[in-house]
Amino acid sequence: MSISKNLAIIRKNITAAISNNNRNVKLVAVTKTQSPASIREAIAAGITTIGENRVQEALEKYPVLTDNPEWHLIGHLQTNKVRQAVALFDLIQSVDSERLLIEINNAAAKINKCQNILIQVNIAEEESKFGILSGQLWQLVNVATQLENINLCGLMTIAPFYSNPESARPIFRELFFLFQELKSNNLKKSNIEWLSMGMTNDYIIALEEGANIIRIGTGIFGIRQ
Ligand SMILES: *Cc1c(COP(=O)(O)O)cnc(C)c1O
């Protein structure tokens, strides 16, 4: 299947999944391991946002992808990569510690940027996954909203892989609940608008539960090498 055909199917599924609650959905094409040629093909087929897991890989692709997509960091960020990440990414979706927040704020201040971020929550409490536990959310939100060069935009989660994606529904529902709570708090210095959840296997369920960013790799590009 071609990238443009895959995208047409995904777009149809998005429209169907949000028919009860129409909204703008940002489709992030997850481009880890993909060649610039494949990424350009996706951009030609209408992709405007790409997601990378690793800062180094994004740095290599950045100069050759001149179509000016929006760049999202979706993988774990090490503090020694913060400066480069802040210089490159429009949205850092994977913030999961106070230390990281402070480092991002410092790096952003140095280049006069207000860095858009999401807080990653490990709803399923999987030991293998990054992200804070939901009980730590308010503490981190408090820190984020006090930092001058941080713009907190919402929440992100990665659900465990279930062969039946229906099993991920309670996880997405819980993150949506936290997202609604954040929104209703009228936090200062933040603009809570993005709820990033759902990947190839479970994005339809995530959309049904309120996601407005979905992150899809395999579903667009095929199985990764
Ligand atoms: C790889 C990855 C995705 C995309 O996964 P697919 O199953 O290929 O759609 C989404 N989010 C994160 C954080 C990832 O690491």
The ligand as an SDF file (V2000), in Angstrom:
LIG
                    3D

 15 15  0  0  0  0  0  0  0  0999 V2000
    6.7840    4.8370   17.5680 C   0  0  0  0  0  0  0  0  0  0  0  0
    5.8210    5.6780   18.3100 C   0  0  0  0  0  0  0  0  0  0  0  0
    4.5280    5.9430   17.8160 C   0  0  0  0  0  0  0  0  0  0  0  0
    3.9870    5.3350   16.5400 C   0  0  0  0  0  0  0  0  0  0  0  0
    3.8460    3.9600   16.6630 O   0  0  0  0  0  0  0  0  0  0  0  0
    3.0900    3.0970   15.5360 P   0  0  0  0  0  0  0  0  0  0  0  0
    2.5880    1.9260   16.2510 O   0  0  0  0  0  0  0  0  0  0  0  0
    4.1080    2.7760   14.4880 O   0  0  0  0  0  0  0  0  0  0  0  0
    1.9970    3.9590   14.9840 O   0  0  0  0  0  0  0  0  0  0  0  0
    3.7200    6.8000   18.5360 C   0  0  0  0  0  0  0  0  0  0  0  0
    4.1210    7.3610   19.6900 N   0  0  0  0  0  0  0  0  0  0  0  0
    5.3480    7.1320   20.1950 C   0  0  0  0  0  0  0  0  0  0  0  0
    5.7260    7.7800   21.4680 C   0  0  0  0  0  0  0  0  0  0  0  0
    6.2260    6.2870   19.5290 C   0  0  0  0  0  0  0  0  0  0  0  0
    7.4160    6.0290   20.0720 O   0  0  0  0  0  0  0  0  0  0  0  0
  1  2  1  0
  2  3  1  0
  2 14  2  0
  3  4  1  0
  3 10  2  0
  4  5  1  0
  5  6  1  0
  6  7  2  0
  6  8  1  0
  6  9  1  0
 10 11  1  0
 11 12  2  0
 12 13  1  0
 12 14  1  0
 14 15  1  0
M  END
$$$$
